Amino acid sequence: MQAKVCTLQSSFEPGFVADGDYVIGGIFPLHYNQEMPDLNCTYRPSAVKCNGFDPRAFRWVQTMRLAVEEINQSDELLPNHTLGYKIFDSCAYPLTGQRAALAVLNGLDEAHSHMCTGASPLLAVIGESGSAQSIVVSRILQPFRIPMISYFSSCACLSDRRKYPTFFRVIPNDDYQVKAIAQLLLRFNWTWVGLVRGDHEYGRFAVYGLLRELQGTRVCVAYQEMIPLLYNRQRALEIMQVMRSSGAKVVVVFSAEGEMTPFLRDYMKQNITGIQWVASEAWVTASVFTGSEYYPYLGGTIGFGIRQGHIPKLSDYLQTVDPQRYPTNPLVQELWGALYGCTPFPSLGALLPPCSGQESLLEQHSAYMNTSSPRVAYNVYKSVYAIAHSLHNLLLCQPGSGPFHNNSCAQSNNIYPWQLQHYLQEVSFSIAGEEVNFDLKGDSIPYYDIINWQRGTGGKIEFVNVGLFDGTKAAGKELVIQEERIIWAGHQSKALVSVCSASCLPGSRKAVRRGKPVCCFDCIPCDSGKISNQTDSIDCITCPEDFWSNTERTACIPKKVEFLAYDSLGIALTVIAVVGACLTLAVLAVFLYHRNTAIVRINNSELSFFILLSLTLCFLCALVFIGEPTSWSCVLRHTAFSITLSLCISCILGKTLVVLAAFTVAMPGNNIMKWLGPKQQRAIIFICTLLQVVICAAWLIDAPPYPSRNTQYELSKIVLECSVGSSLAFWCVLGYIGLLACLCFVLAFLARKLPGNFNEAKFITFSMLIFCAVWLSFIPAYISSPGKYADAVETFAILASSFGLLFCLFSPKCYIILLKPEKNTKQHLMGKEKK
């Protein structure tokens, strides 16, 4: 039976091929757009057509070729051995990346296809650029245990050694990039940002990592949008409408150059400005966006780029590419079309005019010739040298001291890819002063340049290095930025403000809006007695007990101490009390001077003197209520006042009884006067006063008044007052005085119509009426008065009642004594004078 012949079903020509002792593969996104074939399953589908030639990626290809040629010419690295290569186009798409991976494994045709009888002719692959493509390529190469080194795939997912055991890269893991972007957002207080990503693993894992980094910070995400992998203009316009309407002026983009190119073209057509772009390393140095037409919309973009290096011979090598040298290479023809807009070999149906043949590569072709600060190209350069150094170390192995089974070494004419991977994992070398090695996950040193898009010569965009991020530094010290060198969006020298809510100033707190992220809040002023002395305080701090908030609610200040001091109110009460005491003493002097006259003697002058003395003490007692309360003043306030007032009312009670008895003594059989002699009067006064003294003594023994700091009347003040100690005792003292006053009033009221031209009972009745009215008004006023005004009310009640007693009892007598002396006779006072 005849064996079936193995034939290639379709050809996929490489971009460049070179023979060598050891062959490595290269996969690059030489195009950034694809045309998918019609898959109706009624005929054999055509191959995917790649559009949008990328001169930048073509430069990467030439960098790989240059590195291989340098190694082949080196006497120190791989002497007597040469490297070959096969380079394919992935079209920046996973499906075509898969086609490239399979093509690089196959031979160029049936004659070059090696049967599976020995080691793989392919030792390693350099690729891919996009993480989504690298995932596909790595999974295809994994069964063959062929290592691959990516120069541009940064997805954190590729660090999983269980899923991608043969994957290495010379670009930092995205975990470091998202950490750097998070620190950048916090550095410039961009707390309200939008996220746009590509529809691939790179974008998905990067956004997930950034959200993880932003947890617990003050940065919130306003929206998340995704650019379709196969570009859809309608969906792109929807994303742009979200960007236009959102308050987020900062947009972080994790996307590849391929899908960003048509997106940004439509973005410019929509004439959207005022957006501060934060670019990922995948497109922050894309030369396709350096045209002057991009600057009004993308100028000021900032992002993290791959560390730049220096490749001495690259510029000269790039200029060796010429259509005459590569007449059959379609990629070179496409390069000329992209750079000059012409075709070097015109054919029937050509869309571009023919070239003159005089075209030469110049510096203005920055998309291809920009070698001043190679970044991705430098990564390609390092990748080739990493393979070469690993292969060199493998070939230096001495039999009996090798790393493989029984200390064996690899056979130089039959090297397996997994043997090369062992040395690749251990490789460490220096290139242009930079140390190159891989950790256990296949990752390299985390280092980024901070790139700012600024206007250059001719209005074109230049990528200016304004800082760095070194992931090997201690936490908080990784980011170094030269802010004064940055040009922001809109050609501004100051960073844009991108917040959902403006910061809450000291004196207020944040209140999150219902249903909104924590970055969207209202600023609520702190309540009285609470402060916030920091911007964006979450809560207000309650001031200590003896402190209160200032007007701005930014600091706690000592509470104002309040008491009935010698201010305007205190001085007025003091003057009134002193005047009352002096007036009472003046009356006492008048009475002493005229003590032998009838009006003084008619009703026990001794009681009148007692009343005047007690009224003097009552006036002076009012002074104890003024000033800062102390232990002795609190004790004297109520006790001295209550005893002196009780003495005064007791004397008036005695006088009332004498008046009542004097005018009823003439009644037949009435001998009441013998029970109301001077001794009995003194006994009444003594007993009535003694009862008050006993009450006060019990009060002082059980719960004496004491000075206290009252913070309840008004929270912003400390009211110094005298606490009564026992409320029961306080009201018993006042109640007893009220009882004496009521008794006086009743007795005087009964004697008001007794005969005589000077019936003192009338004046006693009126004085008690005033006295009771004052003290009945005092009770509600005292209870409702705050702070020092309670003491003022009590002082006023003492003075008012004292003045009422003084004027009602003694002004009629003084009037007769001083102005009507002719009426100061016993006959006139008794109403017995002759007509």
Disulfide bonds with the S-S distance in Angstrom:
Cys50-Cys91 1.54
Cys155-Cys157 2.33
Cys220-Cys519 2.01
Cys342-Cys355 1.86
Cys397-Cys409 1.77
Cys500-Cys520 1.94
Cys504-Cys523 2.02
Cys526-Cys540 2.03
Cys543-Cys556 1.99
Cys634-Cys722 1.90
